[in-house]
């Protein structure tokens, strides 16, 4: 159960992270925050990042084997990176229609799947 909780928290964390890092670009494109000064956009993104950290920190604490969780630090990091790229890919294809996926992106995803395999290999 700790493994599933960790992964779900990492997914939610990465959704917030992606919006904090890249959502302002879509909001600017939509003319929602196009007149905001940079410091206001940064503060807006930090507020979203606070929600990200509110999920990321518990995910790492619950999932870390040193705290009774099922994952080593290396495994947690690789899982987090794979989730980040999945969330980012969905975000990009849904919100930024001019960004297309190409064969090399799929090749990179295959490499990430291999990274997960190797990090869990004994």
Jmol script that loads the backbone (N, CA, C; Angstrom):
load data "model"
ATOM      1  N   UNK A   1       0.822  -1.205   0.000  1.00  0.00           N
ATOM      2  CA  UNK A   1       0.000   0.000   0.000  1.00  0.00           C
ATOM      3  C   UNK A   1       0.870   1.275   0.000  1.00  0.00           C
ATOM      4  N   UNK A   2       2.015   1.202   0.688  1.00  0.00           N
ATOM      5  CA  UNK A   2       2.904   2.368   0.724  1.00  0.00           C
ATOM      6  C   UNK A   2       3.437   2.694  -0.668  1.00  0.00           C
ATOM      7  N   UNK A   3       3.694   1.646  -1.458  1.00  0.00           N
ATOM      8  CA  UNK A   3       4.190   1.865  -2.815  1.00  0.00           C
ATOM      9  C   UNK A   3       3.161   2.592  -3.667  1.00  0.00           C
ATOM     10  N   UNK A   4       1.907   2.173  -3.586  1.00  0.00           N
ATOM     11  CA  UNK A   4       0.840   2.812  -4.355  1.00  0.00           C
ATOM     12  C   UNK A   4       0.618   4.247  -3.881  1.00  0.00           C
ATOM     13  N   UNK A   5       0.610   4.455  -2.572  1.00  0.00           N
ATOM     14  CA  UNK A   5       0.454   5.821  -2.031  1.00  0.00           C
ATOM     15  C   UNK A   5       1.579   6.720  -2.518  1.00  0.00           C
ATOM     16  N   UNK A   6       2.795   6.187  -2.516  1.00  0.00           N
ATOM     17  CA  UNK A   6       3.946   6.953  -2.977  1.00  0.00           C
ATOM     18  C   UNK A   6       3.773   7.363  -4.431  1.00  0.00           C
ATOM     19  N   UNK A   7       3.411   6.417  -5.267  1.00  0.00           N
ATOM     20  CA  UNK A   7       3.262   6.705  -6.698  1.00  0.00           C
ATOM     21  C   UNK A   7       2.129   7.687  -6.948  1.00  0.00           C
ATOM     22  N   UNK A   8       1.000   7.533  -6.271  1.00  0.00           N
ATOM     23  CA  UNK A   8      -0.114   8.477  -6.448  1.00  0.00           C
ATOM     24  C   UNK A   8       0.278   9.885  -6.011  1.00  0.00           C
ATOM     25  N   UNK A   9       0.970   9.990  -4.874  1.00  0.00           N
ATOM     26  CA  UNK A   9       1.431  11.313  -4.432  1.00  0.00           C
ATOM     27  C   UNK A   9       2.436  11.913  -5.408  1.00  0.00           C
ATOM     28  N   UNK A  10       3.289  11.077  -5.981  1.00  0.00           N
ATOM     29  CA  UNK A  10       4.241  11.577  -6.972  1.00  0.00           C
ATOM     30  C   UNK A  10       3.529  12.060  -8.233  1.00  0.00           C
ATOM     31  N   UNK A  11       2.480  11.374  -8.643  1.00  0.00           N
ATOM     32  CA  UNK A  11       1.706  11.818  -9.814  1.00  0.00           C
ATOM     33  C   UNK A  11       1.078  13.184  -9.538  1.00  0.00           C
ATOM     34  N   UNK A  12       0.410  13.318  -8.384  1.00  0.00           N
ATOM     35  CA  UNK A  12      -0.216  14.601  -8.037  1.00  0.00           C
ATOM     36  C   UNK A  12       0.846  15.694  -7.931  1.00  0.00           C
ATOM     37  N   UNK A  13       1.957  15.373  -7.288  1.00  0.00           N
ATOM     38  CA  UNK A  13       3.049  16.331  -7.158  1.00  0.00           C
ATOM     39  C   UNK A  13       3.536  16.799  -8.524  1.00  0.00           C
ATOM     40  N   UNK A  14       3.688  15.871  -9.443  1.00  0.00           N
ATOM     41  CA  UNK A  14       4.196  16.229 -10.766  1.00  0.00           C
ATOM     42  C   UNK A  14       3.180  16.998 -11.600  1.00  0.00           C
ATOM     43  N   UNK A  15       1.911  16.784 -11.366  1.00  0.00           N
ATOM     44  CA  UNK A  15       0.897  17.604 -12.038  1.00  0.00           C
ATOM     45  C   UNK A  15       1.051  19.056 -11.582  1.00  0.00           C
ATOM     46  N   UNK A  16       1.161  19.259 -10.271  1.00  0.00           N
ATOM     47  CA  UNK A  16       1.373  20.619  -9.763  1.00  0.00           C
ATOM     48  C   UNK A  16       2.691  21.195 -10.281  1.00  0.00           C
ATOM     49  N   UNK A  17       3.754  20.385 -10.283  1.00  0.00           N
ATOM     50  CA  UNK A  17       5.056  20.865 -10.737  1.00  0.00           C
ATOM     51  C   UNK A  17       4.997  21.323 -12.191  1.00  0.00           C
ATOM     52  N   UNK A  18       4.355  20.524 -13.022  1.00  0.00           N
ATOM     53  CA  UNK A  18       4.277  20.867 -14.439  1.00  0.00           C
ATOM     54  C   UNK A  18       3.504  22.164 -14.636  1.00  0.00           C
ATOM     55  N   UNK A  19       2.411  22.332 -13.902  1.00  0.00           N
ATOM     56  CA  UNK A  19       1.673  23.594 -14.007  1.00  0.00           C
ATOM     57  C   UNK A  19       2.486  24.762 -13.461  1.00  0.00           C
ATOM     58  N   UNK A  20       3.244  24.544 -12.401  1.00  0.00           N
ATOM     59  CA  UNK A  20       4.075  25.621 -11.846  1.00  0.00           C
ATOM     60  C   UNK A  20       5.170  26.023 -12.826  1.00  0.00           C
ATOM     61  N   UNK A  21       5.779  25.041 -13.486  1.00  0.00           N
ATOM     62  CA  UNK A  21       6.894  25.326 -14.372  1.00  0.00           C
ATOM     63  C   UNK A  21       6.463  25.804 -15.747  1.00  0.00           C
ATOM     64  N   UNK A  22       5.363  25.258 -16.277  1.00  0.00           N
ATOM     65  CA  UNK A  22       4.995  25.525 -17.668  1.00  0.00           C
ATOM     66  C   UNK A  22       3.589  26.096 -17.859  1.00  0.00           C
ATOM     67  N   UNK A  23       2.765  26.019 -16.847  1.00  0.00           N
ATOM     68  CA  UNK A  23       1.392  26.511 -16.973  1.00  0.00           C
ATOM     69  C   UNK A  23       1.314  27.994 -17.272  1.00  0.00           C
ATOM     70  N   UNK A  24       2.258  28.758 -16.724  1.00  0.00           N
ATOM     71  CA  UNK A  24       2.248  30.207 -16.971  1.00  0.00           C
ATOM     72  C   UNK A  24       2.440  30.516 -18.454  1.00  0.00           C
ATOM     73  N   UNK A  25       3.134  29.633 -19.181  1.00  0.00           N
ATOM     74  CA  UNK A  25       3.307  29.857 -20.619  1.00  0.00           C
ATOM     75  C   UNK A  25       1.969  29.747 -21.352  1.00  0.00           C
ATOM     76  N   UNK A  26       1.156  28.777 -20.943  1.00  0.00           N
ATOM     77  CA  UNK A  26      -0.172  28.629 -21.551  1.00  0.00           C
ATOM     78  C   UNK A  26      -1.070  29.791 -21.143  1.00  0.00           C
ATOM     79  N   UNK A  27      -0.998  30.188 -19.869  1.00  0.00           N
ATOM     80  CA  UNK A  27      -1.806  31.324 -19.411  1.00  0.00           C
ATOM     81  C   UNK A  27      -1.405  32.607 -20.131  1.00  0.00           C
ATOM     82  N   UNK A  28      -0.128  32.766 -20.416  1.00  0.00           N
ATOM     83  CA  UNK A  28       0.324  33.927 -21.180  1.00  0.00           C
ATOM     84  C   UNK A  28      -0.193  33.855 -22.607  1.00  0.00           C
ATOM     85  N   UNK A  29      -0.123  32.670 -23.197  1.00  0.00           N
ATOM     86  CA  UNK A  29      -0.630  32.479 -24.560  1.00  0.00           C
ATOM     87  C   UNK A  29      -2.127  32.772 -24.644  1.00  0.00           C
ATOM     88  N   UNK A  30      -2.857  32.453 -23.561  1.00  0.00           N
ATOM     89  CA  UNK A  30      -4.301  32.690 -23.523  1.00  0.00           C
ATOM     90  C   UNK A  30      -4.642  34.130 -23.120  1.00  0.00           C
ATOM     91  N   UNK A  31      -3.618  34.946 -22.914  1.00  0.00           N
ATOM     92  CA  UNK A  31      -3.769  36.361 -22.526  1.00  0.00           C
ATOM     93  C   UNK A  31      -4.357  36.540 -21.126  1.00  0.00           C
ATOM     94  N   UNK A  32      -4.231  35.507 -20.272  1.00  0.00           N
ATOM     95  CA  UNK A  32      -4.731  35.598 -18.904  1.00  0.00           C
ATOM     96  C   UNK A  32      -3.755  36.380 -18.033  1.00  0.00           C
ATOM     97  N   UNK A  33      -2.458  36.121 -18.207  1.00  0.00           N
ATOM     98  CA  UNK A  33      -1.450  36.799 -17.389  1.00  0.00           C
ATOM     99  C   UNK A  33      -0.418  37.519 -18.252  1.00  0.00           C
ATOM    100  N   UNK A  34      -0.800  37.878 -19.449  1.00  0.00           N
ATOM    101  CA  UNK A  34       0.173  38.473 -20.376  1.00  0.00           C
ATOM    102  C   UNK A  34       0.677  39.837 -19.904  1.00  0.00           C
ATOM    103  N   UNK A  35      -0.077  40.523 -19.067  1.00  0.00           N
ATOM    104  CA  UNK A  35       0.352  41.839 -18.581  1.00  0.00           C
ATOM    105  C   UNK A  35       0.978  41.788 -17.198  1.00  0.00           C
ATOM    106  N   UNK A  36       1.105  40.605 -16.630  1.00  0.00           N
ATOM    107  CA  UNK A  36       1.682  40.481 -15.297  1.00  0.00           C
ATOM    108  C   UNK A  36       3.189  40.728 -15.349  1.00  0.00           C
ATOM    109  N   UNK A  37       3.723  41.395 -14.341  1.00  0.00           N
ATOM    110  CA  UNK A  37       5.186  41.509 -14.265  1.00  0.00           C
ATOM    111  C   UNK A  37       5.789  40.148 -13.906  1.00  0.00           C
ATOM    112  N   UNK A  38       7.030  39.974 -14.219  1.00  0.00           N
ATOM    113  CA  UNK A  38       7.694  38.692 -14.003  1.00  0.00           C
ATOM    114  C   UNK A  38       7.627  38.241 -12.540  1.00  0.00           C
ATOM    115  N   UNK A  39       7.809  39.178 -11.596  1.00  0.00           N
ATOM    116  CA  UNK A  39       7.787  38.787 -10.188  1.00  0.00           C
ATOM    117  C   UNK A  39       6.425  38.207  -9.791  1.00  0.00           C
ATOM    118  N   UNK A  40       5.340  38.713 -10.369  1.00  0.00           N
ATOM    119  CA  UNK A  40       4.010  38.187 -10.060  1.00  0.00           C
ATOM    120  C   UNK A  40       3.839  36.772 -10.615  1.00  0.00           C
ATOM    121  N   UNK A  41       4.377  36.531 -11.800  1.00  0.00           N
ATOM    122  CA  UNK A  41       4.326  35.185 -12.384  1.00  0.00           C
ATOM    123  C   UNK A  41       5.146  34.215 -11.533  1.00  0.00           C
ATOM    124  N   UNK A  42       6.284  34.682 -11.047  1.00  0.00           N
ATOM    125  CA  UNK A  42       7.118  33.842 -10.184  1.00  0.00           C
ATOM    126  C   UNK A  42       6.382  33.514  -8.887  1.00  0.00           C
ATOM    127  N   UNK A  43       5.778  34.504  -8.263  1.00  0.00           N
ATOM    128  CA  UNK A  43       5.024  34.260  -7.022  1.00  0.00           C
ATOM    129  C   UNK A  43       3.848  33.312  -7.266  1.00  0.00           C
ATOM    130  N   UNK A  44       3.170  33.473  -8.391  1.00  0.00           N
ATOM    131  CA  UNK A  44       2.071  32.585  -8.762  1.00  0.00           C
ATOM    132  C   UNK A  44       2.583  31.150  -8.901  1.00  0.00           C
ATOM    133  N   UNK A  45       3.703  30.989  -9.571  1.00  0.00           N
ATOM    134  CA  UNK A  45       4.288  29.656  -9.752  1.00  0.00           C
ATOM    135  C   UNK A  45       4.765  29.077  -8.420  1.00  0.00           C
ATOM    136  N   UNK A  46       5.306  29.897  -7.539  1.00  0.00           N
ATOM    137  CA  UNK A  46       5.728  29.420  -6.224  1.00  0.00           C
ATOM    138  C   UNK A  46       4.542  28.908  -5.407  1.00  0.00           C
ATOM    139  N   UNK A  47       3.408  29.577  -5.532  1.00  0.00           N
ATOM    140  CA  UNK A  47       2.212  29.121  -4.809  1.00  0.00           C
ATOM    141  C   UNK A  47       1.802  27.726  -5.281  1.00  0.00           C
ATOM    142  N   UNK A  48       1.896  27.507  -6.588  1.00  0.00           N
ATOM    143  CA  UNK A  48       1.579  26.183  -7.121  1.00  0.00           C
ATOM    144  C   UNK A  48       2.644  25.181  -6.673  1.00  0.00           C
ATOM    145  N   UNK A  49       3.898  25.606  -6.657  1.00  0.00           N
ATOM    146  CA  UNK A  49       4.990  24.722  -6.235  1.00  0.00           C
ATOM    147  C   UNK A  49       4.841  24.315  -4.767  1.00  0.00           C
ATOM    148  N   UNK A  50       4.237  25.157  -3.952  1.00  0.00           N
ATOM    149  CA  UNK A  50       3.985  24.785  -2.558  1.00  0.00           C
ATOM    150  C   UNK A  50       3.074  23.559  -2.497  1.00  0.00           C
ATOM    151  N   UNK A  51       2.060  23.527  -3.355  1.00  0.00           N
ATOM    152  CA  UNK A  51       1.191  22.352  -3.425  1.00  0.00           C
ATOM    153  C   UNK A  51       1.980  21.134  -3.897  1.00  0.00           C
ATOM    154  N   UNK A  52       2.893  21.362  -4.838  1.00  0.00           N
ATOM    155  CA  UNK A  52       3.747  20.260  -5.314  1.00  0.00           C
ATOM    156  C   UNK A  52       4.552  19.666  -4.166  1.00  0.00           C
ATOM    157  N   UNK A  53       5.218  20.511  -3.402  1.00  0.00           N
ATOM    158  CA  UNK A  53       6.042  20.034  -2.295  1.00  0.00           C
ATOM    159  C   UNK A  53       5.198  19.381  -1.205  1.00  0.00           C
ATOM    160  N   UNK A  54       3.961  19.816  -1.069  1.00  0.00           N
ATOM    161  CA  UNK A  54       3.071  19.221  -0.073  1.00  0.00           C
ATOM    162  C   UNK A  54       2.726  17.776  -0.411  1.00  0.00           C
ATOM    163  N   UNK A  55       2.938  17.382  -1.646  1.00  0.00           N
ATOM    164  CA  UNK A  55       2.752  15.985  -2.057  1.00  0.00           C
ATOM    165  C   UNK A  55       4.087  15.262  -2.220  1.00  0.00           C
ATOM    166  N   UNK A  56       5.090  15.967  -2.721  1.00  0.00           N
ATOM    167  CA  UNK A  56       6.402  15.356  -2.994  1.00  0.00           C
ATOM    168  C   UNK A  56       7.082  14.881  -1.716  1.00  0.00           C
ATOM    169  N   UNK A  57       7.102  15.709  -0.699  1.00  0.00           N
ATOM    170  CA  UNK A  57       7.791  15.357   0.545  1.00  0.00           C
ATOM    171  C   UNK A  57       7.143  14.139   1.207  1.00  0.00           C
ATOM    172  N   UNK A  58       5.813  14.118   1.372  1.00  0.00           N
ATOM    173  CA  UNK A  58       5.210  12.898   1.941  1.00  0.00           C
ATOM    174  C   UNK A  58       5.436  11.660   1.072  1.00  0.00           C
ATOM    175  N   UNK A  59       5.427  11.824  -0.240  1.00  0.00           N
ATOM    176  CA  UNK A  59       5.666  10.683  -1.129  1.00  0.00           C
ATOM    177  C   UNK A  59       7.032  10.082  -0.850  1.00  0.00           C
ATOM    178  N   UNK A  60       8.053  10.918  -0.737  1.00  0.00           N
ATOM    179  CA  UNK A  60       9.402  10.427  -0.478  1.00  0.00           C
ATOM    180  C   UNK A  60       9.527   9.822   0.917  1.00  0.00           C
ATOM    181  N   UNK A  61       8.879  10.420   1.888  1.00  0.00           N
ATOM    182  CA  UNK A  61       8.950   9.885   3.252  1.00  0.00           C
ATOM    183  C   UNK A  61       8.240   8.538   3.354  1.00  0.00           C
ATOM    184  N   UNK A  62       7.072   8.436   2.725  1.00  0.00           N
ATOM    185  CA  UNK A  62       6.317   7.178   2.763  1.00  0.00           C
ATOM    186  C   UNK A  62       7.025   6.091   1.970  1.00  0.00           C
ATOM    187  N   UNK A  63       7.568   6.452   0.824  1.00  0.00           N
ATOM    188  CA  UNK A  63       8.147   5.466  -0.075  1.00  0.00           C
ATOM    189  C   UNK A  63       9.564   5.032   0.249  1.00  0.00           C
ATOM    190  N   UNK A  64      10.308   5.818   1.016  1.00  0.00           N
ATOM    191  CA  UNK A  64      11.720   5.531   1.273  1.00  0.00           C
ATOM    192  C   UNK A  64      11.883   4.316   2.185  1.00  0.00           C
ATOM    193  N   UNK A  65      12.732   3.405   1.773  1.00  0.00           N
ATOM    194  CA  UNK A  65      12.951   2.169   2.534  1.00  0.00           C
ATOM    195  C   UNK A  65      13.481   2.444   3.946  1.00  0.00           C
ATOM    196  N   UNK A  66      14.204   3.529   4.123  1.00  0.00           N
ATOM    197  CA  UNK A  66      14.699   3.897   5.450  1.00  0.00           C
ATOM    198  C   UNK A  66      13.596   4.272   6.417  1.00  0.00           C
ATOM    199  N   UNK A  67      12.422   4.558   5.886  1.00  0.00           N
ATOM    200  CA  UNK A  67      11.249   4.876   6.713  1.00  0.00           C
ATOM    201  C   UNK A  67      10.219   3.749   6.676  1.00  0.00           C
ATOM    202  N   UNK A  68      10.622   2.590   6.199  1.00  0.00           N
ATOM    203  CA  UNK A  68       9.690   1.466   6.131  1.00  0.00           C
ATOM    204  C   UNK A  68       8.967   1.344   4.808  1.00  0.00           C
ATOM    205  N   UNK A  69       9.332   2.176   3.835  1.00  0.00           N
ATOM    206  CA  UNK A  69       8.704   2.118   2.513  1.00  0.00           C
ATOM    207  C   UNK A  69       9.373   1.082   1.624  1.00  0.00           C
ATOM    208  N   UNK A  70       8.839   0.890   0.437  1.00  0.00           N
ATOM    209  CA  UNK A  70       9.356  -0.167  -0.437  1.00  0.00           C
ATOM    210  C   UNK A  70      10.491   0.245  -1.381  1.00  0.00           C
ATOM    211  N   UNK A  71      10.867   1.532  -1.445  1.00  0.00           N
ATOM    212  CA  UNK A  71      11.794   1.997  -2.479  1.00  0.00           C
ATOM    213  C   UNK A  71      13.090   2.555  -1.902  1.00  0.00           C
ATOM    214  N   UNK A  72      14.187   2.286  -2.610  1.00  0.00           N
ATOM    215  CA  UNK A  72      15.459   2.929  -2.289  1.00  0.00           C
ATOM    216  C   UNK A  72      15.413   4.357  -2.843  1.00  0.00           C
ATOM    217  N   UNK A  73      16.399   5.162  -2.479  1.00  0.00           N
ATOM    218  CA  UNK A  73      16.452   6.535  -3.005  1.00  0.00           C
ATOM    219  C   UNK A  73      16.581   6.547  -4.522  1.00  0.00           C
ATOM    220  N   UNK A  74      17.420   5.666  -5.055  1.00  0.00           N
ATOM    221  CA  UNK A  74      17.586   5.593  -6.516  1.00  0.00           C
ATOM    222  C   UNK A  74      16.267   5.216  -7.188  1.00  0.00           C
ATOM    223  N   UNK A  75      15.557   4.262  -6.627  1.00  0.00           N
ATOM    224  CA  UNK A  75      14.283   3.849  -7.203  1.00  0.00           C
ATOM    225  C   UNK A  75      13.268   4.992  -7.135  1.00  0.00           C
ATOM    226  N   UNK A  76      13.218   5.689  -6.010  1.00  0.00           N
ATOM    227  CA  UNK A  76      12.297   6.834  -5.893  1.00  0.00           C
ATOM    228  C   UNK A  76      12.601   7.881  -6.966  1.00  0.00           C
ATOM    229  N   UNK A  77      13.873   8.171  -7.172  1.00  0.00           N
ATOM    230  CA  UNK A  77      14.242   9.201  -8.145  1.00  0.00           C
ATOM    231  C   UNK A  77      13.876   8.790  -9.563  1.00  0.00           C
ATOM    232  N   UNK A  78      14.152   7.552  -9.934  1.00  0.00           N
ATOM    233  CA  UNK A  78      13.831   7.103 -11.288  1.00  0.00           C
ATOM    234  C   UNK A  78      12.319   7.071 -11.494  1.00  0.00           C
ATOM    235  N   UNK A  79      11.578   6.598 -10.497  1.00  0.00           N
ATOM    236  CA  UNK A  79      10.112   6.611 -10.592  1.00  0.00           C
ATOM    237  C   UNK A  79       9.622   8.041 -10.792  1.00  0.00           C
ATOM    238  N   UNK A  80      10.158   8.969 -10.002  1.00  0.00           N
ATOM    239  CA  UNK A  80       9.744  10.371 -10.093  1.00  0.00           C
ATOM    240  C   UNK A  80      10.045  10.946 -11.467  1.00  0.00           C
ATOM    241  N   UNK A  81      11.196  10.635 -12.022  1.00  0.00           N
ATOM    242  CA  UNK A  81      11.558  11.162 -13.345  1.00  0.00           C
ATOM    243  C   UNK A  81      10.648  10.613 -14.438  1.00  0.00           C
ATOM    244  N   UNK A  82      10.339   9.338 -14.361  1.00  0.00           N
ATOM    245  CA  UNK A  82       9.441   8.745 -15.358  1.00  0.00           C
ATOM    246  C   UNK A  82       8.050   9.372 -15.249  1.00  0.00           C
ATOM    247  N   UNK A  83       7.555   9.525 -14.033  1.00  0.00           N
ATOM    248  CA  UNK A  83       6.248  10.169 -13.839  1.00  0.00           C
ATOM    249  C   UNK A  83       6.290  11.598 -14.361  1.00  0.00           C
ATOM    250  N   UNK A  84       7.372  12.313 -14.089  1.00  0.00           N
ATOM    251  CA  UNK A  84       7.512  13.692 -14.576  1.00  0.00           C
ATOM    252  C   UNK A  84       7.387  13.754 -16.091  1.00  0.00           C
ATOM    253  N   UNK A  85       8.071  12.864 -16.777  1.00  0.00           N
ATOM    254  CA  UNK A  85       8.021  12.901 -18.240  1.00  0.00           C
ATOM    255  C   UNK A  85       6.660  12.470 -18.790  1.00  0.00           C
ATOM    256  N   UNK A  86       6.016  11.544 -18.142  1.00  0.00           N
ATOM    257  CA  UNK A  86       4.666  11.153 -18.579  1.00  0.00           C
ATOM    258  C   UNK A  86       3.703  12.316 -18.397  1.00  0.00           C
ATOM    259  N   UNK A  87       3.716  12.922 -17.215  1.00  0.00           N
ATOM    260  CA  UNK A  87       2.828  14.060 -16.944  1.00  0.00           C
ATOM    261  C   UNK A  87       3.140  15.204 -17.897  1.00  0.00           C
ATOM    262  N   UNK A  88       4.427  15.502 -18.097  1.00  0.00           N
ATOM    263  CA  UNK A  88       4.806  16.583 -19.000  1.00  0.00           C
ATOM    264  C   UNK A  88       4.347  16.303 -20.429  1.00  0.00           C
ATOM    265  N   UNK A  89       4.487  15.065 -20.888  1.00  0.00           N
ATOM    266  CA  UNK A  89       4.070  14.708 -22.250  1.00  0.00           C
ATOM    267  C   UNK A  89       2.569  14.890 -22.421  1.00  0.00           C
ATOM    268  N   UNK A  90       1.793  14.434 -21.457  1.00  0.00           N
ATOM    269  CA  UNK A  90       0.336  14.615 -21.533  1.00  0.00           C
ATOM    270  C   UNK A  90       0.004  16.106 -21.514  1.00  0.00           C
ATOM    271  N   UNK A  91       0.612  16.852 -20.598  1.00  0.00           N
ATOM    272  CA  UNK A  91       0.375  18.296 -20.501  1.00  0.00           C
ATOM    273  C   UNK A  91       0.686  18.999 -21.816  1.00  0.00           C
ATOM    274  N   UNK A  92       1.837  18.671 -22.384  1.00  0.00           N
ATOM    275  CA  UNK A  92       2.267  19.329 -23.620  1.00  0.00           C
ATOM    276  C   UNK A  92       1.344  19.010 -24.783  1.00  0.00           C
ATOM    277  N   UNK A  93       0.971  17.762 -24.931  1.00  0.00           N
ATOM    278  CA  UNK A  93       0.121  17.397 -26.065  1.00  0.00           C
ATOM    279  C   UNK A  93      -1.305  17.912 -25.907  1.00  0.00           C
ATOM    280  N   UNK A  94      -1.766  18.080 -24.679  1.00  0.00           N
ATOM    281  CA  UNK A  94      -3.126  18.591 -24.458  1.00  0.00           C
ATOM    282  C   UNK A  94      -3.174  20.114 -24.574  1.00  0.00           C
ATOM    283  N   UNK A  95      -2.224  20.810 -23.939  1.00  0.00           N
ATOM    284  CA  UNK A  95      -2.302  22.262 -23.850  1.00  0.00           C
ATOM    285  C   UNK A  95      -1.503  23.011 -24.914  1.00  0.00           C
ATOM    286  N   UNK A  96      -0.501  22.388 -25.490  1.00  0.00           N
ATOM    287  CA  UNK A  96       0.314  23.038 -26.504  1.00  0.00           C
ATOM    288  C   UNK A  96       0.221  22.232 -27.797  1.00  0.00           C
ATOM    289  N   UNK A  97      -0.761  22.530 -28.582  1.00  0.00           N
ATOM    290  CA  UNK A  97      -1.046  21.755 -29.794  1.00  0.00           C
ATOM    291  C   UNK A  97       0.078  21.847 -30.833  1.00  0.00           C
ATOM    292  N   UNK A  98       0.899  22.886 -30.759  1.00  0.00           N
ATOM    293  CA  UNK A  98       1.975  23.041 -31.742  1.00  0.00           C
ATOM    294  C   UNK A  98       3.204  22.188 -31.408  1.00  0.00           C
ATOM    295  N   UNK A  99       3.191  21.525 -30.253  1.00  0.00           N
ATOM    296  CA  UNK A  99       4.279  20.624 -29.862  1.00  0.00           C
ATOM    297  C   UNK A  99       3.889  19.209 -30.260  1.00  0.00           C
ATOM    298  N   UNK A 100       4.671  18.596 -31.123  1.00  0.00           N
ATOM    299  CA  UNK A 100       4.343  17.257 -31.617  1.00  0.00           C
ATOM    300  C   UNK A 100       5.329  16.232 -31.065  1.00  0.00           C
ATOM    301  N   UNK A 101       4.836  15.022 -30.895  1.00  0.00           N
ATOM    302  CA  UNK A 101       5.699  13.910 -30.504  1.00  0.00           C
ATOM    303  C   UNK A 101       6.308  13.298 -31.758  1.00  0.00           C
ATOM    304  N   UNK A 102       7.584  12.971 -31.668  1.00  0.00           N
ATOM    305  CA  UNK A 102       8.293  12.365 -32.789  1.00  0.00           C
ATOM    306  C   UNK A 102       8.872  11.026 -32.358  1.00  0.00           C
ATOM    307  N   UNK A 103       9.420  10.309 -33.306  1.00  0.00           N
ATOM    308  CA  UNK A 103       9.952   8.977 -33.030  1.00  0.00           C
ATOM    309  C   UNK A 103      11.028   9.009 -31.955  1.00  0.00           C
ATOM    310  N   UNK A 104      11.853  10.059 -31.951  1.00  0.00           N
ATOM    311  CA  UNK A 104      12.930  10.118 -30.974  1.00  0.00           C
ATOM    312  C   UNK A 104      12.406  10.291 -29.546  1.00  0.00           C
ATOM    313  N   UNK A 105      11.226  10.917 -29.401  1.00  0.00           N
ATOM    314  CA  UNK A 105      10.609  11.021 -28.079  1.00  0.00           C
ATOM    315  C   UNK A 105      10.206   9.634 -27.583  1.00  0.00           C
ATOM    316  N   UNK A 106       9.627   8.839 -28.476  1.00  0.00           N
ATOM    317  CA  UNK A 106       9.242   7.481 -28.104  1.00  0.00           C
ATOM    318  C   UNK A 106      10.476   6.626 -27.799  1.00  0.00           C
ATOM    319  N   UNK A 107      11.551   6.836 -28.540  1.00  0.00           N
ATOM    320  CA  UNK A 107      12.799   6.120 -28.257  1.00  0.00           C
ATOM    321  C   UNK A 107      13.317   6.491 -26.864  1.00  0.00           C
ATOM    322  N   UNK A 108      13.222   7.765 -26.517  1.00  0.00           N
ATOM    323  CA  UNK A 108      13.647   8.210 -25.188  1.00  0.00           C
ATOM    324  C   UNK A 108      12.778   7.581 -24.104  1.00  0.00           C
ATOM    325  N   UNK A 109      11.478   7.476 -24.361  1.00  0.00           N
ATOM    326  CA  UNK A 109      10.578   6.843 -23.394  1.00  0.00           C
ATOM    327  C   UNK A 109      10.955   5.374 -23.191  1.00  0.00           C
ATOM    328  N   UNK A 110      11.316   4.717 -24.258  1.00  0.00           N
ATOM    329  CA  UNK A 110      11.756   3.317 -24.141  1.00  0.00           C
ATOM    330  C   UNK A 110      13.014   3.226 -23.276  1.00  0.00           C
ATOM    331  N   UNK A 111      13.900   4.172 -23.430  1.00  0.00           N
ATOM    332  CA  UNK A 111      15.104   4.192 -22.598  1.00  0.00           C
ATOM    333  C   UNK A 111      14.744   4.398 -21.123  1.00  0.00           C
ATOM    334  N   UNK A 112      13.747   5.220 -20.862  1.00  0.00           N
ATOM    335  CA  UNK A 112      13.311   5.428 -19.480  1.00  0.00           C
ATOM    336  C   UNK A 112      12.702   4.163 -18.889  1.00  0.00           C
ATOM    337  N   UNK A 113      11.949   3.450 -19.707  1.00  0.00           N
ATOM    338  CA  UNK A 113      11.387   2.181 -19.234  1.00  0.00           C
ATOM    339  C   UNK A 113      12.523   1.222 -18.889  1.00  0.00           C
ATOM    340  N   UNK A 114      13.556   1.221 -19.716  1.00  0.00           N
ATOM    341  CA  UNK A 114      14.726   0.401 -19.410  1.00  0.00           C
ATOM    342  C   UNK A 114      15.412   0.874 -18.126  1.00  0.00           C
ATOM    343  N   UNK A 115      15.446   2.181 -17.903  1.00  0.00           N
ATOM    344  CA  UNK A 115      16.039   2.717 -16.678  1.00  0.00           C
ATOM    345  C   UNK A 115      15.280   2.206 -15.453  1.00  0.00           C
ATOM    346  N   UNK A 116      13.962   2.181 -15.537  1.00  0.00           N
ATOM    347  CA  UNK A 116      13.159   1.661 -14.428  1.00  0.00           C
ATOM    348  C   UNK A 116      13.478   0.181 -14.222  1.00  0.00           C
ATOM    349  N   UNK A 117      13.553  -0.553 -15.308  1.00  0.00           N
ATOM    350  CA  UNK A 117      13.881  -1.977 -15.209  1.00  0.00           C
ATOM    351  C   UNK A 117      15.232  -2.170 -14.514  1.00  0.00           C
ATOM    352  N   UNK A 118      16.237  -1.425 -14.958  1.00  0.00           N
ATOM    353  CA  UNK A 118      17.578  -1.609 -14.404  1.00  0.00           C
ATOM    354  C   UNK A 118      17.677  -1.161 -12.952  1.00  0.00           C
ATOM    355  N   UNK A 119      16.968  -0.116 -12.580  1.00  0.00           N
ATOM    356  CA  UNK A 119      17.060   0.369 -11.193  1.00  0.00           C
ATOM    357  C   UNK A 119      16.379  -0.611 -10.226  1.00  0.00           C
ATOM    358  N   UNK A 120      15.415  -1.399 -10.720  1.00  0.00           N
ATOM    359  CA  UNK A 120      14.748  -2.374  -9.865  1.00  0.00           C
ATOM    360  C   UNK A 120      15.383  -3.761  -9.970  1.00  0.00           C
ATOM    361  N   UNK A 121      16.346  -3.928 -10.865  1.00  0.00           N
ATOM    362  CA  UNK A 121      16.994  -5.217 -11.050  1.00  0.00           C
ATOM    363  C   UNK A 121      17.907  -5.490  -9.848  1.00  0.00           C
ATOM    364  N   UNK A 122      17.905  -6.701  -9.395  1.00  0.00           N
ATOM    365  CA  UNK A 122      18.735  -7.072  -8.230  1.00  0.00           C
ATOM    366  C   UNK A 122      20.059  -7.641  -8.654  1.00  0.00           C
TER     367      UNK A 122
END
end "model"
wireframe off; spacefill off
backbone 0.3
color backbone group
